[in-house]
Amino acid sequence: MLTYSYGINYRNNRFHVQTIMSGVRRPQPTATLERYARRFRDLKREFQQLEYFCKGTLLKRMMKCGKAQCACRQDPAKRHGPYFEWTYKAKGKTVNVKLTPEVMPMFRAASQQYRKLKSLLNRLERLSQTVLRHQAKRAHSAHHD
């Protein structure tokens, strides 16, 4: 009797559905596994398109100064600024970095890339869990055949 085991393997910068024979004969890989492998490759390609990224929050602040007679004390519309900051956590501490108006768009783009990175990782993780559950179910049913 022959057994076929299936898995998605990474070789030569590509994902492959691999078939391993032993013991009892099993059906060929399902179209579902092929579809999962194709989706995984597509998501991996999206990673290669990411640009520089950074974690954190970007702030635009209008500030009051320390002068008692300044109009900024009474009228929020007359506050000084805008002043830009990038805030993030490092080793449990909040770090604030002042940014010039010229570099703010660069950090905004990097922040958007970070959100895209997190989204891609979440999608890849969910897909991986689905594939692993599918493979475990197939392996379990083959073991009991």
Residue pairs with C-beta under 8 A, 6 or more apart in sequence:
1 23
1 24
1 25
2 21
2 22
2 23
2 24
2 25
2 26
3 21
3 22
3 23
3 24
3 25
3 26
3 142
4 19
4 20
4 21
4 25
4 26
4 27
4 28
4 142
5 19
5 20
5 22
5 26
5 139
5 142
6 17
6 18
6 19
6 20
6 29
6 33
6 135
6 138
7 17
7 18
7 20
7 135
8 15
8 16
8 17
8 18
8 33
8 36
8 37
8 40
8 131
9 15
9 16
9 17
9 18
10 16
14 41
15 37
15 40
15 41
15 44
16 37
17 29
17 33
17 34
17 37
19 28
19 29
24 142
24 145
26 138
26 142
26 145
30 138
32 134
33 131
33 134
33 135
36 127
36 130
36 131
36 134
39 127
40 124
40 127
40 128
40 131
43 120
43 123
43 124
43 127
44 124
46 120
47 117
47 120
50 113
50 116
50 117
50 120
51 109
51 110
51 113
52 110
52 113
53 110
53 111
53 113
53 114
53 116
53 117
54 86
54 88
54 107
54 110
54 111
54 113
54 114
55 88
55 111
55 114
56 86
56 87
56 88
56 89
56 111
57 86
57 87
57 88
57 111
58 84
58 85
58 86
58 87
58 99
58 104
58 107
58 108
58 111
59 84
59 85
59 86
59 87
60 81
60 82
60 83
60 84
60 104
61 81
61 82
61 83
61 84
61 85
62 76
62 79
62 80
62 81
62 82
62 83
63 72
63 79
63 80
63 81
63 83
64 70
64 72
64 73
64 79
64 80
65 72
65 80
67 73
71 78
72 78
72 79
72 80
82 101
83 98
84 98
84 99
84 100
84 101
84 104
85 96
85 97
85 98
85 99
86 96
86 97
86 99
86 107
87 94
87 95
87 96
87 97
88 94
88 95
88 97
89 95
99 107
